[in-house]
């Protein structure tokens, strides 16, 4: 059976629903919340495992940082039969008052990146599947979580997120900025897949806080705990979509 060149899996080897973290180390963290799991492949930024959660087959696949590597994952996941994806990641808030550790459930993403421009006009929307948005929202409510629902922006250049850009995005009412979601939503639409995203806030640019202020590690423990809760919400949502 021919395997895809980057994710190193073939048709039928994965489940139809995939959770998409960026960080490869997060794959086994999510899988540990399931009943059982096995690593399927590991190559470059792509770590993949199949898991069983409350009797349902789920796959978890890391994408690495940014839209180019995420686009490769989306292309190859589609070719092996994946039907639905939920991105689980982190994001920097753009609106005052959104607190670190709260969740953003994405309805759409502004395409401030270069990858989707190779597929289509920037005028075409990157929007989430409504069933997935509803599932993530309902499960978050059931679990008593604080969250926001709305549009975000996906940006290519982490260290070029200037005050000018931030103010422009904030004025547009965008909730947060991150680096992968627009390509997930765009390619899902083009391929006839269903896609959504839930993100954990790791800082607030409007309020002057950002990721990396906790010396010696990417996230403080309280944010790690919130990421785990986000992944639990995504797993629960996968049961009903």
C-alpha positions as CSV (number, residue, x, y, z in Angstrom):
1,X,0.0,0.0,0.0
2,X,1.4,3.4,-1.0
3,X,2.1,5.6,1.9
4,X,2.0,9.4,1.9
5,X,5.5,10.9,1.8
6,X,5.4,13.0,4.9
7,X,2.9,11.5,7.4
8,X,4.0,8.0,6.3
9,X,0.6,6.3,6.4
10,X,-1.6,4.8,3.7
11,X,-5.3,4.8,2.8
12,X,-7.4,3.2,5.5
13,X,-4.8,3.3,8.3
14,X,-6.3,6.2,10.2
15,X,-9.7,7.0,11.6
16,X,-12.1,9.4,9.9
17,X,-11.9,11.9,12.7
18,X,-8.6,13.6,13.5
19,X,-7.5,16.0,16.2
20,X,-4.8,18.3,15.0
21,X,-2.4,19.8,17.7
22,X,0.6,21.7,16.4
23,X,3.2,20.3,18.9
24,X,4.2,16.7,18.4
25,X,4.7,16.2,22.1
26,X,1.0,17.0,22.6
27,X,-0.1,13.9,20.6
28,X,0.6,11.4,23.4
29,X,-0.7,13.8,26.0
30,X,-4.1,13.8,24.2
31,X,-3.9,10.1,23.6
32,X,-3.3,9.5,27.3
33,X,-6.9,10.8,27.9
34,X,-8.3,8.1,25.7
35,X,-8.9,4.4,26.7
36,X,-6.1,3.0,24.5
37,X,-3.8,4.2,21.8
38,X,-0.9,3.2,19.5
39,X,1.7,5.3,17.6
40,X,1.2,4.8,13.9
41,X,4.0,7.0,12.5
42,X,6.6,9.6,13.4
43,X,8.4,11.7,10.8
44,X,9.6,15.3,11.0
45,X,6.9,17.4,12.7
46,X,4.3,14.7,12.1
47,X,3.5,12.3,15.0
48,X,0.4,10.2,14.5
49,X,-1.4,7.9,16.8
50,X,-4.7,6.0,16.6
51,X,-6.8,5.9,19.8
52,X,-10.1,4.6,21.2
53,X,-12.1,7.1,23.2
54,X,-15.3,5.7,24.8
55,X,-15.3,3.1,22.1
56,X,-14.9,5.4,19.1
57,X,-11.8,5.5,16.9
58,X,-10.0,8.8,16.9
59,X,-6.7,9.8,15.3
60,X,-4.3,12.5,16.6
61,X,-1.8,14.1,14.2
62,X,0.6,16.9,14.9
63,X,1.1,19.6,12.2
64,X,4.2,21.5,13.4
65,X,4.2,25.3,13.4
66,X,2.6,27.4,10.6
67,X,0.5,27.0,7.6
68,X,3.0,25.3,5.1
69,X,3.5,22.2,7.3
70,X,-0.2,22.2,8.3
71,X,-1.2,22.2,4.6
72,X,1.0,19.1,3.9
73,X,-0.7,17.3,6.8
74,X,-4.2,18.3,5.5
75,X,-3.4,17.2,1.9
76,X,-2.1,13.8,3.0
77,X,-4.8,13.2,5.6
78,X,-7.4,13.8,3.0
79,X,-5.7,11.4,0.6
80,X,-5.8,8.6,3.2
81,X,-9.5,9.0,3.9
82,X,-9.9,11.4,6.8
83,X,-13.3,13.2,6.8
84,X,-13.3,15.5,9.9
85,X,-10.7,17.5,11.7
86,X,-10.6,19.5,14.9
87,X,-7.6,21.8,15.5
88,X,-6.5,22.0,19.1
89,X,-4.0,24.7,19.7
90,X,-3.0,27.9,21.5
91,X,-3.6,31.5,20.6
92,X,-2.9,35.0,21.7
93,X,-6.0,37.1,22.5
94,X,-6.5,40.4,20.7
95,X,-9.5,41.7,22.7
96,X,-9.2,43.2,26.2
97,X,-10.4,41.1,29.0
98,X,-10.0,37.7,27.5
99,X,-7.9,35.8,30.1
100,X,-5.1,33.3,29.8
101,X,-6.5,29.8,30.0
102,X,-9.9,30.7,28.5
103,X,-10.9,29.1,25.2
104,X,-11.7,30.4,21.7
105,X,-14.1,28.3,19.6
106,X,-13.4,29.4,16.0
107,X,-16.1,30.3,13.5
108,X,-13.8,31.6,10.9
109,X,-10.2,32.8,10.3
110,X,-8.8,35.9,8.5
111,X,-6.1,34.6,6.0
112,X,-3.0,36.8,6.9
113,X,-0.7,34.1,5.6
114,X,0.8,33.0,2.3
115,X,-0.1,29.4,2.0
116,X,-3.8,29.6,1.2
117,X,-3.1,32.2,-1.5
118,X,-1.5,29.4,-3.5
119,X,-4.8,27.6,-3.5
120,X,-7.3,30.4,-3.9
121,X,-8.1,34.1,-3.7
122,X,-7.9,35.7,-0.2
123,X,-11.5,36.8,-0.8
124,X,-12.7,33.2,-0.3
125,X,-13.7,32.5,3.3
126,X,-12.0,30.2,5.8
127,X,-15.0,29.1,7.9
128,X,-15.6,26.3,10.4
129,X,-18.2,23.6,10.1
130,X,-21.3,24.6,12.1
131,X,-21.9,21.1,13.5
132,X,-18.3,21.1,14.9
133,X,-18.7,24.6,16.3
134,X,-22.0,23.6,18.0
135,X,-20.4,20.4,19.5
136,X,-17.4,22.3,20.9
137,X,-19.8,24.9,22.3
138,X,-22.2,22.5,23.9
139,X,-19.5,20.4,25.5
140,X,-17.7,23.5,26.8
141,X,-21.0,24.6,28.4
142,X,-21.6,21.1,29.9
143,X,-18.1,21.1,31.4
144,X,-18.6,24.6,32.9
145,X,-15.9,26.3,30.9
146,X,-15.4,30.0,30.0
147,X,-15.1,30.4,26.2
148,X,-15.6,32.9,23.4
149,X,-17.0,32.1,19.9
150,X,-16.0,34.0,16.9
151,X,-13.5,34.9,14.2
152,X,-9.7,34.9,14.6
153,X,-6.7,35.7,12.4
154,X,-4.0,33.3,11.2
155,X,-0.6,35.0,10.7
156,X,2.7,33.7,9.2
157,X,5.2,35.7,11.0
158,X,5.2,35.3,14.8
159,X,7.9,37.8,15.5
160,X,6.4,40.4,13.1
161,X,3.1,40.8,14.9
162,X,3.6,44.5,15.4
163,X,1.5,46.9,17.4
164,X,0.1,48.2,14.0
165,X,-1.0,44.7,13.0
166,X,-2.4,44.0,16.4
167,X,-4.5,47.2,16.4
168,X,-5.8,46.5,13.0
169,X,-6.9,43.0,13.9
170,X,-8.4,44.2,17.2
171,X,-10.4,46.9,15.5
172,X,-11.8,44.3,13.2
173,X,-13.2,42.4,16.2
174,X,-11.0,39.4,15.7
175,X,-10.7,37.5,18.9
176,X,-7.1,36.1,18.7
177,X,-4.1,35.4,16.5
178,X,-2.4,32.1,15.8
179,X,-0.6,30.3,12.9
180,X,-2.5,27.3,11.5
181,X,-6.3,27.5,11.6
182,X,-7.0,29.3,8.3
183,X,-5.3,26.7,6.2
184,X,-7.1,23.9,8.1
185,X,-10.5,25.5,7.4
186,X,-9.7,26.5,3.8
187,X,-8.4,23.1,2.7
188,X,-11.2,21.3,4.5
189,X,-13.7,23.3,2.5
190,X,-11.8,22.6,-0.8
191,X,-11.6,18.9,-0.1
192,X,-15.1,18.4,1.2
193,X,-14.0,17.7,4.7
194,X,-15.5,19.1,7.9
195,X,-13.3,21.2,10.2
196,X,-13.3,23.3,13.3
197,X,-10.9,24.6,16.0
198,X,-10.8,25.2,19.7
199,X,-7.8,27.2,21.0
200,X,-6.4,27.9,24.5
201,X,-5.5,31.5,25.2
202,X,-1.8,31.6,26.2
203,X,-1.5,35.4,26.5
204,X,-3.3,38.7,25.6
205,X,-1.6,41.0,23.3
206,X,-4.2,43.8,23.9
207,X,-3.5,43.6,27.7
208,X,0.2,43.4,27.3
209,X,0.8,39.7,28.1
210,X,2.2,37.0,25.8
211,X,3.6,33.5,25.7
212,X,7.1,33.0,26.8
213,X,7.0,35.2,29.9
214,X,7.4,32.1,32.1
215,X,11.1,31.6,32.0
216,X,12.4,28.1,31.3
217,X,9.3,26.6,29.7
218,X,6.8,27.5,26.9
219,X,3.7,27.5,29.1
220,X,3.2,27.8,32.9
221,X,1.5,24.8,34.6
222,X,-1.9,26.5,34.7
223,X,-2.0,26.9,30.9
224,X,-0.8,23.3,30.4
225,X,-3.8,22.2,32.5
226,X,-6.1,24.3,30.4
227,X,-4.7,22.8,27.2
228,X,-5.5,19.3,28.7
229,X,-9.1,20.5,29.3
230,X,-9.4,21.8,25.8
231,X,-8.3,18.4,24.4
232,X,-10.8,16.7,26.6
233,X,-13.5,18.9,25.1
234,X,-12.3,18.0,21.6
235,X,-12.4,14.3,22.4
236,X,-15.9,14.6,23.8
237,X,-17.0,16.6,20.8
238,X,-15.7,13.9,18.4
239,X,-18.3,11.5,19.8
240,X,-21.2,13.6,18.5
241,X,-20.0,15.1,15.2
